[in-house]
């Protein structure tokens, strides 16, 4: 799946694309930094998840409409920590956010696979870049391939099925997110009583819910349930706390719900989102959802008016049939 970020497409690269990845790494590390070629490539490349940032090339031939401008890899297997490495950006593409896009792509890949933590060896000049992305230096500096490094680590949320015991954490998450918008209030017992026993509610109403937990706190959630039409599922309760945003968690949670919808064989996923949630509208559009005409009023304490969005999966039934 490709994720658009500005003029970049971020992907988990295919085996056919690996030669471009290795060529870019050779240019950056071997030619640019003097790293011995026999150290730059290793056996981990065979099993690693490689991520690439591809830039659209204006007036390029149809056979090669994009060029690779950044890459990185993820090594390991949960429940052990994942290891990020070989982060490289073309010299003429630096300073434009490519490194950030690649790092977020690697973090999304790690979240999807259930890694509880990411570890990396940062060159000293890049330490500040990783600190801004939430990584913490651990231990003393060391030399690797003739270059000074420092080890850095970052804990990742663990995504799991919701339990009724998550009630208080979910109420805290949703209430805090709603509180970011004027006029939005959460009265659980009056309007959202399902939050008192979320797992039981979704089990009884043809759905599933997941939460993302970090350091004992619920920092994200999403749910899917059968819609009014037999070929439709409804995306519900997608929330990410402020401290956990900008790292791909929302996309991973959404894809988890969509995969469940495909498994159920529905043809489309619909959702309703408050007209005040402008950031959410842009997020859904970026993930392929189309806003439909009209609105609906809930006549609730928050005076909610919602927009409908939909995303089609025309071959879902064929995939699971």
RAJO-V415430 format. One line per field, one symbol per residue. psi: psi as a letter, one per 30 degrees, with the letter a starting at -180 (. if undefined). burial: + if it has 9 or more other ideal C-beta (glycine too) atoms within 8 Angstrom, else -. A space follows every 50 residues. Layout:
psi=???
burial=???
//
This chain:
psi=kkkkjbgkkkljlleffeeeeeeeeeeeeeeefgkkeffeklfffefljk kkkkkkjkgllffiflkkfllllkkaklglkkkklhkkkkegglgggeee eeeeeeeeeeeefgkflkkljkkefgeeeeefggkkkkalllkkhgkklk kklkkkkkklkllffgeeeeeeeeeeeeffkkfkkjjefefhffffieee eeefhhalkllkkkhgkjfllllklkaekfgklkklhjkklefglgggee eeeeeeeeeeeeefglflkllkkkffieeeeeeeefggkkkllllkkfha ffhkkkkklkkkifgeeeef.
burial=--+-+--++++++---++-+++-+++++++----+----+----+--+++ +++++++--+-----+-+++++++++-+--++++++++++--++---+++ +++++++++++-++++++++++++-++-+++-+-+-+----+----+-++ ++++-++++--+-+-++-++++++++++--+--+-+-+------+--++- ++----++++++++--+++++++++++----+++++-++++--++-++++ ++++++++-+++-+-++++++-++--+--++-+++-+-+-+--------- -+-++++++++-+--++--+-
//
